Every structure is written in structure tokens, then in C-alpha cells.
């Protein structure tokens, strides 16, 4: 189970990273203010970007959230302590 946890942790990290890059790309297209606020206030600005541009932002948002869930499950299977 430890090996499966590490694999799931790695795949979740990759999925979360790709989702975050796609969200930052969408924010950059909307303007420099959106981009900077998504860098410094990520969760709040992601929800605002999702509310403003739902059709384009839903896929990267779901990918990043699924990656975070996979990181949590994989980390607990592998015995990684987050705190």
C-alpha cells in the first residue's frame, strides 16, 4: 500500500500542477490584475475566476481539486504526515 500511496501522491501532484498552470493561463488572458491576484490569493481568486468565466475555468479547477484529493489520499496511504 505504501508504493500505491506514493504513486497516487505523485500523480495527484502532477494533476494539481497542470490544473494550476491552466488556471494561471486563463487568469493571464483576462489581464495582469487577475494573474497577480491568482498568484498571491489563489483559492479566493480561483473561485472568482470560476464565477466569471465558468465554461473555460471549470476543467482546470476540477483537475486541480482532484489532484489535491489524490495527494491527500496518496499521502495517507504512504504514511506521509502533512502537519
C-alpha positions as CSV (number, residue, x, y, z in Angstrom):
1,X,0.0,0.0,0.0
2,X,2.9,2.3,0.6
3,X,4.0,2.1,-3.0
4,X,0.5,2.7,-4.2
5,X,0.3,5.7,-1.9
6,X,3.5,7.2,-3.4
7,X,2.3,6.6,-6.9
8,X,-1.1,8.3,-6.2
9,X,0.7,11.1,-4.4
10,X,2.9,11.7,-7.5
11,X,0.1,11.6,-9.9
12,X,-2.0,13.9,-7.8
13,X,0.9,16.4,-7.6
14,X,1.2,16.3,-11.4
15,X,-2.5,16.8,-11.9
16,X,-2.7,19.7,-9.4
17,X,0.3,21.3,-11.0
18,X,-1.2,21.1,-14.5
19,X,-4.5,22.4,-13.2
20,X,-2.8,25.4,-11.5
21,X,-0.8,26.2,-14.7
22,X,-4.0,26.2,-16.7
23,X,-5.8,28.4,-14.2
24,X,-2.9,30.9,-14.3
25,X,-3.0,30.9,-18.1
26,X,-6.7,31.7,-18.0
27,X,-6.0,34.5,-15.5
28,X,-3.2,35.9,-17.6
29,X,-5.5,36.1,-20.6
30,X,-8.0,38.1,-18.5
31,X,-5.4,40.7,-17.5
32,X,-2.4,41.3,-15.3
33,X,-4.5,42.1,-12.2
34,X,-6.2,38.7,-12.5
35,X,-2.8,37.0,-12.9
36,X,-1.2,38.6,-9.9
37,X,-4.2,38.1,-7.7
38,X,-4.3,34.4,-8.7
39,X,-0.7,34.0,-7.7
40,X,-1.0,35.7,-4.3
41,X,-4.6,34.9,-3.4
42,X,-5.1,31.6,-5.2
43,X,-8.2,30.0,-3.6
44,X,-10.2,33.2,-3.5
45,X,-9.3,34.3,-7.0
46,X,-9.8,30.9,-8.5
47,X,-13.4,30.9,-7.2
48,X,-13.9,34.4,-8.6
49,X,-12.4,33.3,-11.9
50,X,-14.7,30.3,-11.9
51,X,-17.7,32.5,-11.3
52,X,-16.7,35.0,-14.0
53,X,-15.7,32.5,-16.7
54,X,-17.2,29.2,-15.8
55,X,-17.0,27.5,-19.2
56,X,-13.3,27.9,-19.5
57,X,-12.3,27.6,-15.9
58,X,-14.3,24.5,-14.8
59,X,-11.9,21.9,-16.3
60,X,-8.6,23.3,-14.8
61,X,-10.4,23.9,-11.4
62,X,-11.7,20.3,-11.3
63,X,-8.3,19.0,-12.3
64,X,-6.5,20.9,-9.5
65,X,-9.1,19.9,-6.9
66,X,-8.9,16.2,-8.0
67,X,-5.2,16.4,-7.7
68,X,-5.4,17.8,-4.2
69,X,-7.7,15.0,-3.2
70,X,-5.4,12.4,-4.8
71,X,-2.5,14.0,-2.9
72,X,-4.3,13.6,0.4
73,X,-5.4,10.0,-0.2
74,X,-2.0,9.0,-1.5
75,X,-0.2,10.7,1.3
76,X,-2.3,9.0,4.0
77,X,-1.7,5.6,2.2
78,X,2.0,6.2,2.1
79,X,2.2,7.4,5.7
80,X,3.2,10.9,4.8
81,X,2.3,13.4,7.6
82,X,1.3,16.8,6.4
83,X,1.4,18.7,9.7
